[in-house]
Amino acid sequence: MQLARTLKHATAVAAAVAGLALGLSGSADAAARDGADPMSSGCASGAYTARSQALYVNGARVGTVELRYSPSCRTVWARVWSDGNSVYAKVVRDQDNAWEYCGTPHYDSASGQYSCYTPMLNDADYTSYAVGGASESSGRVGSALGYTGSY
């Protein structure tokens, strides 16, 4: 009887340690992805827009900034879309102000919009937000800046 209790206790402790190790490795995997490309890493697959903010100039919508989240990688990145050819985005981790930036636009002929996305930040047990900017494409001078909420 004593041996059975000891084995049960040892099994429970081993399971708890294994669970803790797996939890830590998930965070470690996410931390190792700081600065990585969400597309080439595969993290963009299954990702979703956790927060977004429309960008306006003089009452006209000129773009959108998004905070993207990958549940499988536990990472975030910022993405911005605009009709204008000047776009930039930044993702910022709240806890330590670590950040990643993009400012080189890519033109998507299918949508007729310009976009850029940042490298990723570890979001395992953290919160982050996105900042994005865009210019207006109508020829009028103006640019927009927007912030998403934290996620």
N, C-alpha and C positions, 0 to 999 in steps of 0.2 A: 504494500500500500504506500509506504514511504517512497519507494522507488518510482511508482506511478506518478505521485505528486511532483517529485523532483523532475521527472521527464516532462511533465506538462509545463512546469515552470520554465524549464530550459527551452522548450519549444516556443513558449510565449515570448521569452526574452529574445530568442533568435529571430522570431518573426518581427518583433518591434525594431530590432537593430537593422534587419534587412529593409524594412519600410523606411526607416530614417535614412539609411544609405541611399535608397532610391530617390527619396525626396531631395537629398542634398545633390545627388548627381544631376537631377533635373535643373536645379538652380545653377549648378556648375556648367552644365551644357549651355544654358541661356547666357551666362556670363561670358562664355567662350565665344559667343556670337556677337558681342559688342563690336560694331564697325563692319560687320559682314553684310553682303548684299542679300536682301530678302528674296530676290528672284533666283539667283544662281544657287543659293543655299537650299532651296525648296521650301523655305518658311512661308512664302507667299501662298502656297497651296493650302487652302483651308482657312486662310486669314480673312478677317472681316473688318469693316470700318467701325471702330468702337465709338468714335466721336467725329463730328464734322462741323465746319463753320463756313457759311457762304461768304464770299468776298464781294464787296460793292464799291463802286466809284460813282459819285454823284447820283445815287439811287439806282444805278444799273448794275446788275449782277455780272461780274467779270470772271468769277472762278469759285473754287471750293478748296479748302484745306481739310485734309483728313488725317486722323490718327488711326493707323492700321495696327491690328493686333493678331498675332499668330498663337493660338492656343497650343499647338503641337511643339513649338519652339520656345514659347513663353517670352516673346520679344515684341517690340513695337517699332514703328517707323512712321515718318510723316510723308504724305503725298499731297501734291497740289496740282490742280487742273485749271486751265484758263484759256480764253479765246485770245488773249494777248500773248506776245512772244517773250515776255519777261516774267519768269516765275522763279520762286525760291521757297524752300521749306526747311524747317528745323524741328527736330524732336528733342525734348528736354525731359530728363528724369528728375522728378520732384525732390527726391531725397538727397541727391548730391550735385544737382545741376549739371550732370554729364550731358553732352549733347552731340548730335550729328547733324550735318547740313548738306543740302543740295542746292545748286544754283545754275546748273547747266540744263536748259530745257530740251526736251525731246518732243518732236512733232508727231502726233498720231493722225495720219491721214484719214483713218476711218471715222474718227470723231471730229476732226478739224480743230483739235485743241492741242495746246502745249502742256507738258507736265514734267515733273521731276519727283523723285522719291529719295529719301535719305537712306543711308545705311541703318542697320538695326541697333537697338539698345536692349539689354537684358531688362525684362519686366517681371521676372519672377519675384514676387513679394514686394514690388515697387509700384509706383504710379508715375505716369508721364503725361505730357501734353504736346500738342503740335502748334507751330506757328507757321503761317504761310503768307506769301505775298504774290500779287499779280498786277500786271499793267493792263490798261484798257486797250482794246483793239480798234476802237472807233475813230482813232485819230485825235481825239481830245486828250489833253494832258491829264494824267491821273494814275494813281496806283492805290491798291488796297492792301490792308494788313489785317489778318484775323487770327484768333487764338481759339483752339478747341478747349473744352474742359479736360480735366485730368481723368485718366482711366487707369 
